[in-house]
Amino acid sequence: MTGWVVVFKDTSVASVEMRKAVLEEAGIPCVVLNRQDSSYIGVGFANVGIELLVPEEYLDRATTLL
């Protein structure tokens, strides 16, 4: 995704979704990129982060809000 940057990363879907709601409420476009494989949840190597991305121009504002 060209032009989008990670503003938050966690292994908890709920944690990322809560922050997404905060950004959306502030009018900041954002998307969640979930790289977890549900077949391996709980296995050490499967704790790949779930990323919250925003367009580069919103990075400072999003970081301040979070």
C-alpha positions as CSV (number, residue, x, y, z in Angstrom):
1,M,0.0,0.0,0.0
2,T,2.0,2.9,-1.3
3,G,1.6,6.1,0.8
4,W,0.3,4.3,3.9
5,V,2.3,3.9,7.1
6,V,1.9,1.8,10.2
7,V,0.7,4.0,13.1
8,F,0.1,1.1,15.6
9,K,0.8,-2.6,15.8
10,D,-0.3,-5.2,18.3
11,T,-1.2,-8.9,18.4
12,S,-4.7,-8.2,19.8
13,V,-7.5,-7.5,17.3
14,A,-9.6,-5.7,19.9
15,S,-6.7,-3.4,20.8
16,V,-6.2,-2.4,17.1
17,E,-9.9,-2.0,16.5
18,M,-10.4,0.3,19.4
19,R,-7.6,2.6,18.1
20,K,-9.1,2.4,14.6
21,A,-12.4,3.7,16.0
22,V,-10.6,6.6,17.6
23,L,-9.0,7.6,14.3
24,E,-12.2,7.2,12.3
25,E,-14.1,9.3,14.8
26,A,-11.5,12.0,14.2
27,G,-11.9,11.8,10.5
28,I,-8.6,10.1,9.8
29,P,-8.7,7.4,7.1
30,C,-7.3,4.1,8.3
31,V,-7.2,0.4,7.5
32,V,-6.4,-2.7,9.5
33,L,-3.9,-5.2,8.1
34,N,-4.2,-8.5,9.8
35,R,-1.4,-10.9,9.0
36,Q,-2.3,-13.5,11.6
37,D,-3.2,-17.0,10.4
38,S,-6.1,-18.2,12.5
39,S,-4.8,-21.8,12.2
40,Y,-1.8,-20.9,14.3
41,I,-3.2,-18.4,16.9
42,G,-1.4,-19.0,20.2
43,V,1.7,-20.6,18.7
44,G,4.8,-18.5,19.3
45,F,5.8,-17.8,15.7
46,A,2.2,-17.0,14.9
47,N,2.1,-13.8,17.0
48,V,2.5,-11.7,13.9
49,G,1.3,-8.2,14.5
50,I,-2.0,-6.7,13.3
51,E,-1.2,-3.3,11.8
52,L,-3.2,-0.1,11.8
53,L,-2.2,2.0,8.8
54,V,-2.9,5.6,7.9
55,P,-2.0,7.8,4.9
56,E,1.5,9.4,5.4
57,E,0.0,12.9,5.6
58,Y,-2.1,11.9,8.7
59,L,0.7,10.2,10.6
60,D,1.5,13.1,13.0
61,R,-2.2,13.7,13.8
62,A,-2.9,10.0,14.3
63,T,0.1,9.5,16.5
64,T,-1.0,12.4,18.7
65,L,-4.5,11.0,19.1
66,L,-3.3,7.5,19.9
